[in-house]
Amino acid sequence: MKHSKDEILLKSDLRKYSLDDIRYAAYSVTDEAHVELKKSNLKTIEISFKRKGKVSLKNTVKRFTDELKNEKIRADIFKNNAELREHLILKALSSEEKPQPQTDDAGLTPEQEKELDELISQVEEEIKKESSGRKNADPLGINQTWEEKNAGKRKKSKK
């Protein structure tokens, strides 16, 4: 690594990091520095960082090296998941018919359906009994609404 006040020069091995990894990592620091990539030979690439404004080039280079490691990990994951992506895309684009939803009553047997209907009718009868005998079952008027309790008082107070 060569270092001057306004420029830092790094070398990277193309056997360790791909050119795309280097390029993506370089792009991530272009807000702080001008980055120039030059191929010095078949196995090495030179990366030149020139300061933009009053930023620290050392911090920019550190950010670049961290991002380069992350890009390598992303590229490895992308390569390892290629078959899975292809499978998912083929499955999504296949013209295979989707299974039809079942139209039966949740798989109940006729006996279970009959029992369920009986239970529903019993509950409905109990609800009717409770609602029809509401005033008799509530002698203290606890279940009355405010309007029902104060209907007579309101008319008297308006006069």
C-alpha positions in Angstrom: 0.0 0.0 0.0 1.4 3.3 -1.1 0.3 6.4 0.8 0.4 10.1 0.2 -1.5 13.1 1.6 -4.3 13.0 -1.0 -3.9 9.5 -2.5 -3.6 5.9 -1.4 -2.7 3.0 -3.7 -3.7 -0.5 -3.0 -3.1 -3.8 -4.8 -5.5 -6.7 -4.8 -5.0 -10.2 -5.9 -7.6 -11.3 -8.6 -7.2 -14.9 -7.4 -8.7 -13.9 -4.0 -11.3 -11.3 -5.1 -13.1 -11.1 -8.4 -13.0 -8.0 -10.5 -16.8 -7.6 -9.8 -16.2 -7.8 -6.1 -13.6 -5.1 -6.3 -15.7 -2.9 -8.5 -18.8 -3.2 -6.2 -16.7 -2.4 -3.1 -15.1 0.6 -4.9 -18.5 1.9 -5.9 -19.6 1.8 -2.2 -16.9 4.4 -1.2 -17.3 6.8 -4.2 -19.1 9.2 -1.9 -15.8 9.9 -0.1 -13.1 9.3 -2.7 -12.5 9.0 -6.4 -11.6 5.4 -7.1 -9.6 4.2 -10.1 -9.0 0.6 -11.0 -6.0 -0.5 -13.2 -5.0 -4.0 -14.1 -1.3 -4.2 -13.5 -0.9 -7.8 -14.6 -3.1 -11.0 -15.0 -3.2 -11.6 -11.3 -3.1 -8.1 -9.7 -5.3 -5.0 -9.9 -4.3 -1.5 -8.6 -6.9 0.5 -6.7 -6.2 4.2 -6.4 -8.2 6.3 -3.9 -8.1 10.1 -4.3 -9.7 12.3 -1.6 -13.0 14.1 -2.2 -13.3 17.0 0.3 -12.0 16.7 3.9 -12.5 13.0 4.5 -9.9 10.6 6.0 -8.5 8.4 3.2 -7.5 5.8 5.8 -11.1 5.5 7.0 -12.2 5.3 3.4 -9.7 2.5 2.6 -10.8 0.6 5.8 -14.4 0.9 4.7 -13.4 -0.3 1.2 -11.6 -3.4 2.6 -14.6 -4.2 4.8 -17.0 -3.9 1.9 -14.7 -6.0 -0.3 -14.8 -8.8 2.3 -18.6 -8.5 2.4 -18.9 -8.6 -1.4 -16.8 -11.8 -1.5 -19.3 -13.4 1.0 -22.3 -12.2 -1.0 -20.8 -13.6 -4.2 -20.1 -16.9 -2.6 -23.7 -17.1 -1.3 -25.0 -16.1 -4.7 -22.9 -18.8 -6.4 -23.9 -21.5 -3.8 -27.6 -20.8 -4.2 -27.7 -20.8 -8.0 -29.5 -24.2 -8.2 -32.1 -23.2 -5.6 -32.9 -20.0 -7.5 -33.2 -21.9 -10.8 -35.5 -24.4 -9.2 -37.7 -21.8 -7.6 -37.9 -19.8 -10.9 -38.8 -22.9 -12.9 -41.4 -23.9 -10.3 -42.9 -20.4 -10.4 -43.1 -20.4 -14.2 -44.3 -24.0 -14.8 -47.7 -24.4 -16.2 -48.6 -27.2 -13.8 -52.2 -26.9 -12.5 -52.6 -25.9 -8.9 -54.5 -28.3 -6.7 -58.2 -27.4 -6.4 -59.4 -26.4 -2.9 -61.6 -29.0 -1.2 -65.3 -28.1 -1.2 -66.4 -30.6 1.4 -67.3 -29.4 4.9 -63.8 -29.6 6.5 -63.9 -33.4 6.2 -66.7 -34.0 8.6 -68.6 -37.3 8.5 -72.4 -37.1 8.2 -72.8 -38.1 11.9 -70.5 -35.2 12.9 -72.4 -32.8 10.7 -75.7 -33.9 12.3 -74.2 -33.5 15.8 -72.8 -30.0 14.9 -76.2 -28.9 13.6 -77.9 -30.1 16.8 -75.4 -28.2 19.0 -75.9 -25.0 16.9 -79.7 -25.3 17.3 -79.4 -25.8 21.1 -77.3 -22.7 21.4 -79.7 -20.6 19.3 -82.6 -21.8 21.5 -80.8 -20.7 24.7 -80.0 -17.3 23.2 -83.7 -16.9 22.3 -84.8 -17.8 25.8 -82.3 -15.4 27.5 -83.2 -12.5 25.2 -87.0 -13.0 25.4 -87.1 -13.2 29.2 -84.6 -10.4 29.7 -86.8 -8.1 31.8 -88.0 -10.9 34.1 -84.5 -12.2 34.6 -83.2 -8.7 35.5 -85.5 -7.4 38.3 -83.0 -4.7 39.4 -82.6 -3.3 35.9 -78.8 -4.0 35.7 -78.9 -4.9 32.1 -80.8 -1.8 31.0 -79.1 0.8 28.9 -78.7 4.4 30.2 -81.5 5.5 27.8 -83.9 2.9 29.1 -83.3 3.8 32.8 -83.5 7.6 32.2 -86.2 7.8 29.6 -88.8 9.1 32.0 -86.5 11.5 33.9 -85.4 13.2 30.7 -88.9 14.1 29.6 -89.7 15.5 33.1 -86.6 17.6 33.3 -87.3 19.3 29.9 -90.6 20.6 31.1 
